[in-house]
Amino acid sequence: MNDNVYLYIFVMACVTYLIRLLPLTLMRKDVKNVYVRSFLYHVPFVTLAVMTFPAILNATATMWSAVGGFIIAIIFAYRGGSLFKVSLAACLCVFLIELVAY
């Protein structure tokens, strides 16, 4: 593997570049399909959720405090709380669960 490190980096760079370049060159017109537009609209939110959720579970000392904070954050966000209120409630929940757990 050490002999072909530059080849691996080159192939990886080409694949990454092509993934970003192909939609730009192939899709010159506006997307009119309702299902494709809906899919493209939700991609950033799903990507953020997929990257954030594992970090939430590993950010605290115990998984139970992370799950508790996550549930409280979902409840506060669903009820229309601001970002500050949601994060404050989640942090407070995590703090209290870890205070009781230890």
C-alpha positions as CSV (number, residue, x, y, z in Angstrom):
1,M,0.0,0.0,0.0
2,N,2.8,2.4,0.7
3,D,3.9,2.3,-2.9
4,N,0.6,3.5,-4.3
5,V,-0.3,6.2,-1.8
6,Y,-0.2,8.9,-4.4
7,L,-2.3,6.8,-6.8
8,Y,-4.9,6.4,-4.1
9,I,-5.0,10.1,-3.4
10,F,-5.3,10.9,-7.1
11,V,-8.2,8.4,-7.6
12,M,-9.9,9.8,-4.5
13,A,-9.5,13.4,-5.7
14,C,-10.9,12.4,-9.1
15,V,-14.0,10.7,-7.7
16,T,-14.7,13.6,-5.3
17,Y,-14.3,16.1,-8.1
18,L,-16.6,14.1,-10.5
19,I,-19.3,13.8,-7.8
20,R,-19.3,17.6,-7.6
21,L,-18.9,18.3,-11.3
22,L,-21.4,15.9,-12.8
23,P,-24.6,17.5,-11.4
24,L,-23.3,21.0,-12.5
25,T,-22.8,19.9,-16.1
26,L,-25.7,17.5,-16.5
27,M,-28.4,19.5,-14.9
28,R,-28.5,22.8,-16.7
29,K,-32.3,23.3,-16.5
30,D,-34.4,23.8,-13.4
31,V,-35.7,20.6,-11.8
32,K,-39.5,20.4,-12.4
33,N,-40.2,17.0,-10.9
34,V,-41.9,17.4,-7.5
35,Y,-40.4,14.3,-6.0
36,V,-36.8,15.1,-7.0
37,R,-37.2,18.7,-5.8
38,S,-38.5,17.4,-2.5
39,F,-35.6,15.0,-2.2
40,L,-33.1,17.8,-3.0
41,Y,-34.7,20.1,-0.5
42,H,-34.3,17.6,2.3
43,V,-30.8,16.4,1.6
44,P,-29.0,19.1,3.7
45,F,-31.2,18.5,6.7
46,V,-30.7,14.7,6.5
47,T,-26.9,15.1,6.1
48,L,-26.7,17.4,9.1
49,A,-28.8,14.9,11.2
50,V,-26.6,12.0,10.1
51,M,-23.4,13.8,11.1
52,T,-24.8,15.2,14.3
53,F,-26.6,12.2,15.9
54,P,-23.5,10.1,16.5
55,A,-21.7,13.1,18.0
56,I,-24.6,13.6,20.4
57,L,-24.4,10.1,21.7
58,N,-20.6,10.3,22.3
59,A,-20.5,13.8,23.7
60,T,-21.4,13.0,27.3
61,A,-20.1,10.7,30.0
62,T,-22.9,8.2,29.7
63,M,-25.2,7.3,26.8
64,W,-28.3,7.8,29.0
65,S,-27.6,11.4,29.7
66,A,-27.1,11.9,25.9
67,V,-30.4,10.2,25.1
68,G,-32.2,12.3,27.8
69,G,-30.7,15.5,26.5
70,F,-31.6,14.5,22.9
71,I,-35.2,13.8,23.9
72,I,-35.6,17.1,25.7
73,A,-34.1,18.9,22.7
74,I,-36.6,17.2,20.4
75,I,-39.5,18.1,22.6
76,F,-38.4,21.8,23.0
77,A,-37.7,22.1,19.3
78,Y,-41.0,20.5,18.3
79,R,-42.8,23.0,20.5
80,G,-41.1,25.9,18.7
81,G,-38.4,26.8,21.1
82,S,-35.5,29.0,20.0
83,L,-32.1,27.5,19.5
84,F,-30.9,29.0,22.7
85,K,-33.8,27.6,24.7
86,V,-33.4,24.1,23.1
87,S,-29.7,24.0,23.8
88,L,-30.1,25.3,27.3
89,A,-32.8,22.7,28.2
90,A,-30.7,19.9,26.7
91,C,-27.6,20.9,28.5
92,L,-29.5,21.3,31.8
93,C,-31.0,17.8,31.3
94,V,-27.6,16.3,30.6
95,F,-26.1,18.0,33.6
96,L,-28.9,16.8,35.9
97,I,-28.8,13.2,34.7
98,E,-25.0,13.0,35.1
99,L,-25.3,14.7,38.5
100,V,-27.7,11.9,39.6
101,A,-25.8,9.1,37.8
102,Y,-22.5,9.8,39.5
